Amino acid sequence: MSFAIFDEAFYLKSYPDVEAAVKAGAFQSGLEHFQQFGLRENRVLVSPLYDERFYLQKNPGVAAAVAAGGFSSGLEHYILFGEAEGRAPSLLFDEGWYLRRYPDVAAAVAAGDFSSGLQHYRLFGEAEGRSGTTFNEFGYRDANPDVAAAIAAGAFKSGLEHYSKFGQFEHRTGVYFSGTSGNDTVTGFGNQDTLCGVDLSPGPCVIGGTPTGGECLDFQSLGVNEADVLIGGAGSDTFLMSYFVSARFAVTKDFYIGAGDADFALIQNFEVGKDRIQLGGDVLSEYRFETVGNNVNIYYLPYQGIGAVPAPDLIAVVRGVTSLSESDGIIYLL
């Protein structure tokens, strides 16, 4: 039975009676109490990375088993089976994403060095500045030096911890939720987020077309052969279908172009007048919006010469929206 999710300090803070019992010598630790009694008592506040409501909502079969008495809680299922099955325990950690994003960790898990990506993240990954979910740790620290300094001083374990507790309410910059070079579900939360399904990683800074020697956010994949799901949060979201590489020379990287209808982003929870979709080309010649049922499909039409008829390339499906225009939140970089 793996207790990789368990956070001693968090458990004791969540349950003062257990903390008092540990101080009195009745238990050697909060973990000892949890193993002997806490799990049976449905004490599910064991880590900021575990959310009982989230886990049951995302796993209705588990919720039904808990209701039928098969498990005392979703947490019991997660400890016994969910972690090994790669189920996400909360918005703050995604096992499948973590292993896709860090192949070295996936190899170590496959070799038996760690029981899961979660165990690696708890023991090493968080301290190494790795992201445990689609929240882009590097971008947030880089855009908020005070947060980076607070992490270095030990006030926070990660930028994600700061963002989940404070940053999302402070209108911080550098808030990106990004995917990998595979198929991802990217979920944003907070007041003002930017979501993209491609691999957004540290790369060389480019200013005016020239590398500067520093590190900036760069796109390591462009979404070709990817089918990603981008889920907006309650705040104002920007969904990236393109991004400036060099503003001086108007160079953009456009996503999901190259495999026709096989690669695209499915955009969910898009709120017209509140959220935005960022595209890279000219509205008259490079994009087409088509209403299909209750959705809007966005196609890229590559220029193929005068008189040529370009084959439309699907780049996004906006679910639950029947029309889109610039006044509805469409941004064109060029």
Order of alpha helices (4+ residues) and beta strands (2+ residues): alpha-alpha-alpha-alpha-alpha-alpha-alpha-alpha-alpha-alpha-alpha-alpha-beta-beta-beta-beta-beta-beta-beta-beta-beta-beta-alpha-beta-beta-beta-beta
